[in-house]
Amino acid sequence: MFPVIEVEGDAFVRGRLHGTLARSRIERSIATYARLFAYCGIDWDDAQRRAAGYQDTIGNLDAELLEEINGIAAGAGRRIDEILALNARTEILPPSYPGEPSPHWERVQEVNRGAGIPDWGECTAIAVQLPSGVTRSALLAQNWDWLGTQREALVLLQVQESDGRRCLTLTEAGMLAKIGLNDRGLGVCLNLMRSRRDGQHPGVPVHVLLRALLKRGSVVDAVQLASSATHGASSNILCADRGGDAAALELSPGGVEVLHPADGVLCHTNHFLMPAGSAGEAPRAPTLSTEERLARIEALARGHRGSFTVDDIQAMLRDESEGAKSICRHPDVALAREARVETVASVVMELAAGVMHVAPDVPSKVAYKAIALGARVTV
């Protein structure tokens, strides 16, 4: 299982604890993204310069979250722009990723090595909102497909905010949040998407927005906050709450479009489903398999006729019926390492119970472990 990092106190103290306790995994995150940006023709110094432009946007959204990023940098012994670059990695990656590498990427790698950045040698994701039981509630689930080498940088972050509210998030060390739930019954998942307008202006980094959403108590609140923010890159945030509400928030530089469940189920992968986003979508890499996975998860969901258990969702996330384009994804060794995506982890969240079930590898290979929000966990 991934390390569980427990942080509390004021924002800077929380960040410093995160940075100190996850220092080696933050080093892994930096090495991974320095190489990934190089693949796209962006050296690590340039990534930091770009990331610095997000400080004011983050501070305007939530000054505490910017202070927490400062704390992470202090605890990890890194520059704040490096931690900003991790949290803004989605916004820094060009719309063309994971297509062909930059023709300059090997030269950029040499620049990185000269700066002391080591060589480490979405992200395909699925989320399903489900009604459960006699009273309305929700299960929220995702296979997180990303670079397999980054598995060694993942942490489970147990956070107690200054006002006592709690959240639990599976994230990459140095990042404020990714997949998670809170003590008010709201959960969030993330699907990477790409549009031709990505990167043209700064917006709230989606990993910062995810943490800000984990301070909210309902899907209605989440929609309101996401709609009030500016977005510099495209993503989908699938969210649900313990009252049974759910929505997919398709974010792009053009704004937010909201998709609601049909027959109690809402599935999303890595392409726009709403008209405005679809019209501006960037060309997709042929390895992405987003349409095949969406069709398969929707077919599996229809087979349950509205009745789901945690075990049912886990079985769906372990589905390998489509070979290399399956929901449960194994790495394709024929691809470059920078484009070799696999399921690094799988999560099923019981929002009413405040429990996250985590498979810390390709889910067909490992068991899920239940982790309760706020529980003192030793691993």
N, C-alpha and C positions, 0 to 999 in steps of 0.2 A: 504494500500500500504506500501511497505518497506520504511524505512527512506532513504532520498537522502542526501548523504554526498558529499559536494563540496570541492575539494582540489586544490590548486595551489601554485606556488612558486617553490623553488628549491626542490630537492628530499627529503631531510631530513624534510623540512617544510611540504611538502605534506604528508609524512608519519606521522609526529607528529599530524597534523590536523586529519587524519584518526583515529589514535589511541585515540586521545582525544574525538572526537565526537562519535566514535563507541565503547567506552570503555566497556559498559555493554554487547554489543553484542559480542565483542571479548572474554569476560569472558564466554559467552555461547558457543562460538566455542571451547574454551579450554576445557570446561567441557565435551562437546560432544566427542571431539577426544580423550581425556584422557580415557573415557569409551570405545570408539570404539577400541582404541589400546589395552586396557586391554582385551577386548573380544578376541583379537588376540594373547594375551600372552605378550604384550609389555607394561611395565609401563611407566608413563609419563616422568620420569627421563631418561629412556632408549630411548624414542622417541626423547627427546631433544638431547641426545648424538648422535643419528643417524643423526638428522637434522643438527647439527653443521658441519658435513662433507660436506654439500652442500654450505657452504659459498663461498669457492673459485670458485666453478662451477658457481654460480650465478654472482659473481663479474666479472669473465672472460667473461660471456655473456653480462652483462650490469652493470657497476659499480653503475650507478644511482639507479637501482632497489634494489641493496643490501643496499644502503644508505637509500632508502625509507623504507625498512624493519626495519632498525635501528630506523628510525623515528617513525614507528608504535609502536615499543616496548617502546620507550621513552614516547610517548603520552598515551599509555595504562597502563604504569607502570608495564610492564612485562619484563622478560629477552628476549634477542634477540633470544636465542635458542627456546623459546616457539613460537615466531612468525615464525621462520624458520620451526618449526614442523608443523604449520598450512599450510604453503605454500608448504611443501613437504609431505603432508599427503598421496597423491596418491603413492608416492615412498616408504613411510614407511609401508603402508598396505601390508601384504604378499599376494602372488598370490592366496592363498586359500580363501581370503575373498570374498563373505560373506558366506562361508561354515560353518562347525561346529565350535563352540567356542573352544578356547584353554582349555585344562583340568586344566590350572592354572589360569584361568581368574578371579575367585573370590578372590584368594589370591593376584593377581596383583591389583585388585580394593582396597583391604585393604591397600596395599602399597601407592596407590594414595591418599586415604583418609588421611593416616598418613602424607602425604606431603602437605595436605591442598587443594587438588583438589576435587571439589564437584562432586557428582553423579547427572547426569541430569535426573535423575528421581527423486553408481553413476553409481555406479551411472547409473541408467537407463535413457538414454537420446535419443532423436530423433531429427535429423536435416534434413531439406530439402532445397536444393538450387533450385530456380525457375526463369526462364526468365519471365519478366513482361513488358507489354506495347509494343509500336511500336519500341522504341529504346531498346537496350539490357540493362537490369538491373537485380536485384536479390532481392528475398525475402529469408531470412535465418531464420529458426525457430527451436525451441527445447522445448520439455517437459523435465524439469530437475527433475529426479526421485532420491530421496535421503532420508535420515532419516528425518521423519516428525518433530522431535524435533528441528532440525537445522533450520527450517523456521524462528524461533525467532532470529536467528543470521544473517539473510540476510540483505544486504544493496545494494542500488544503488549508485555506486561511479562515480561521475562526476569529471574527472581529466583534468586539464590543465597543460601540461608538461612545462618545462623550456623554450622551444622554441616556446610556444604558441599553439602547437597542442593539440587537445582534444580527449578524448574518454569517453564512457559511458559503465559501466560494472555492471551486476548483479553478486554479489559475496558474499562469506561468510566473515563476519567482520574479519579483520586481514590478509586476502589474497589479493594479488595484483590485481587479475582479475579472471574472469571465462567467462561467456557468455557476449559478448560485440560488440560494433562497434565504429568506429572512424570518424573523420571529413574528412578523405580521401576516405571514402566509403568502407572500409574493415570491415567485420564482422567475428566473430569466435564463435563456439560452441564446446562443449566437451562431449565425450563419454568415460566412464571408460572401460578399457579392461584389461585383465590379461594374462601374458605369464609365462612360467616356468622359464624364465631367469630374471624376475623382482627382483630388490633388490640386485643383485649380485655385482653391482658397482654403484657409484654415477653418476648422470646425471643431466641435467637441470630440476628442478621441473616443471611439466607441467603448474602449475598455474603462475609461473614466466614466462615461455615461452609464455603463452597466453597474458600477459601484454606486453612483448617484441614485439609480433606480432601486437598488437594494436598501435605500433609506425610505422608500415609499411603501404604501400598504395595500395597493390594489392595482389592477390593470388600468382602471380609469385614471388613476394618478400617474401611472407610467406613460400612458398615451399623452397626457397633458404635458409632462416634463419633456418627453422626446420631441413633441411638436413645437415646443417653445425654444428649442436649441437649434443652432446651426450645425450642419454636418459637412465635413470636408471629404468624406469617402462613403462608399456604400456598404451596408450590412443589413442583415435582418435580425431583429431581436424578437424571439418568440417568448411571450410571457404569459403567465397564468397565476391565478390566486386561489386561496382556499375556499372562496365562495363559488368557484366554478367558472369564473369569467376567464377568457383567454383572447389573445390577439397577436397577430404577427405585425411588427412595426418595420416596414420596409423603408430604411433610411437611405437617402442619397443627397448630394449637394442641392438637388431640386426640392427637397423637403421630405415629408413623411407621408406614406400611404398605409392605411390600416386595413388588415384582412381579419375577418372574424370566422369562428368555426362553422362548419356545416355538419349537421347531425351529431354534434358533440365532439367532433374531431377536427384538429387543425395540424396539418403537416407542412414542413418547409425544408427545402434543401438550399441550393446555392444559385438560384436564378430568380429574377423578379417574377411575381405572379400578378401584380397590378399593372394597369396600362401605362402610366406615366414612366415608371421605372423601366419597364420592358422596352419602351421606345428608345431609351438612351443607354441600354445595356452594352457593355464592352464585349467584343468577341470572346468566346470561351475557349479555353484549352480543350483539346479532344479527350484528355484524360479525366476531365472533371466528373463526368457521368451523372450530373445533377438531375437530369430529366428521368433517367432510368431509376435512380434511387427514390425519387419522389413518387413515381408510378408504383414502385414495389411497396413502399411503406403505406401508401394509401390503399393498395389492394389488401395488404395484411390487416390493416385497420378495419376495412369493410368486413372481413371474415369474422371479426369478433362481435359484430352486430351491437355495438355500443356497450358491451360488457367487458371490462378489462381489470386485470390484477397486475401487481408489480411483476410477477413471474411472466405474465403475458407480454408485457412491454420488453422485458429482458430478452425473451425469445425472439421478438421482432428485431431487436437491435443486434442479435447474433446471426441474423439471416445472411447466408452466403450463396444464395441461389443464382445470383447473376454473375458469378465468377469475379473478375477483376473490377467489375462495376457494382459490386454488392453493397448493401447497407453496412455490413461488417467487412471492413476493408483491410486486406493485407498489402504490404508494400510491393510495388512492381519494380523488380531489380533492373529492368531494362531502361528505366528512366534515370536521369541525373538525380543525384542525392537532393538537390535543391528543389526538385519537383516530385520527389518520391513520397507520396502521401499515404498514410495508413491510419487506422483508428488508434489513437494514442491513449484514449480512455473513453469510458461509456458511463453515463449517469442517468439514473431514474430518481425523480424527486417526489415524495409524498408531501404535498404542501400543507395539508391540514395537520399532519403529524410532525412536521419539521424534520423529516428524515431524508437523507441523501444516500442512495445506494450507488456505490462507485466500483467499477471494474477498472483496475489500473493498467490495462493492456488491451490488446485486441480481445473483445469480450468473449469470443468463442474459445479463447485459450485459458481464461481465468474466471474465478467466481466473483460475484459482486459482494461488497462489504457494506453494511448499513452503518452510517455515521449520523448521529443525532446533532441537530443544531444546539450549540452551547455545551455539549458534553465534553468532559475532560478526557481526551483520547491519548493513549500512548501507542506508538508504533515502533 
